[in-house]
Amino acid sequence: MILAFKIFVNVLIVGLFLYSKLLPHQDKLNKPYQSAFNFFQSIFQPILNLLKSLIKPFQVGQGLAVDMTQIALLVMFLLLNNYL
């Protein structure tokens, strides 16, 4: 059971990476990839929206900030994977 959970968390980590890379190009995806993207978007979008209300962007320069929500979610997944 724990092994299945760890595999699921690893799939979410890879999905989060692909989601972050494909988000700007979602309208150009082919049908099979669009459905996979939509699956991960349905998982991540509500979580990321909740985290955006709690975590503010990190200022890294003048007029330049980094959205920390995906990084925070990645850290949570890694902690879940490591300590369970």
C-alpha positions in Angstrom: 0.0 0.0 0.0 2.8 2.4 0.9 4.6 1.5 -2.3 1.5 2.3 -4.4 1.2 5.7 -2.6 4.9 6.5 -3.3 4.4 5.6 -7.0 1.4 7.8 -7.1 3.3 10.7 -5.6 6.1 10.2 -8.1 3.6 10.3 -10.9 2.3 13.6 -9.5 5.8 15.0 -9.3 6.5 14.2 -13.0 3.0 15.5 -13.8 3.7 18.7 -12.0 6.9 19.2 -14.0 5.2 18.5 -17.3 2.2 20.7 -16.3 4.5 23.6 -15.5 6.4 23.2 -18.8 3.2 22.8 -21.0 1.0 25.4 -19.4 2.0 28.2 -21.7 1.5 26.0 -24.7 -1.7 24.1 -23.8 -3.6 25.4 -26.8 -1.1 23.8 -29.2 -1.2 20.2 -27.8 -2.4 17.3 -29.8 -5.5 15.5 -28.7 -3.9 12.6 -26.6 -1.6 15.0 -24.9 -4.3 17.6 -24.3 -6.4 15.0 -22.4 -3.4 14.1 -20.2 -2.7 17.7 -19.6 -6.4 18.3 -18.7 -6.2 15.4 -16.2 -3.2 16.9 -14.4 -4.7 20.4 -14.7 -7.8 19.2 -12.9 -5.6 18.0 -10.1 -3.2 20.8 -9.8 -5.3 23.9 -10.6 -7.4 23.9 -7.4 -4.4 23.2 -5.2 -2.3 25.9 -6.9 -5.2 28.4 -6.6 -5.4 27.7 -2.9 -1.7 28.0 -2.4 -1.7 31.3 -4.4 -3.9 32.8 -1.7 -1.5 31.7 1.0 1.9 32.1 -0.7 2.9 35.4 -2.3 5.3 35.6 -5.2 9.0 36.0 -4.2 10.6 39.2 -5.3 13.9 38.4 -7.1 14.5 41.8 -8.8 12.9 45.1 -9.7 9.6 44.2 -11.2 10.5 40.5 -11.2 8.9 37.9 -9.0 8.8 34.1 -9.0 5.6 32.3 -8.4 6.4 30.0 -5.4 3.2 27.9 -5.5 4.6 25.2 -7.8 7.8 25.0 -5.8 5.8 24.7 -2.5 3.7 21.9 -4.0 6.8 20.1 -5.2 8.3 20.3 -1.7 5.1 18.9 -0.2 5.2 16.0 -2.7 8.8 15.3 -1.9 8.2 15.3 1.8 5.3 13.0 1.4 7.4 10.7 -0.7 10.3 10.7 1.7 8.5 10.4 5.1 5.6 8.0 4.3 
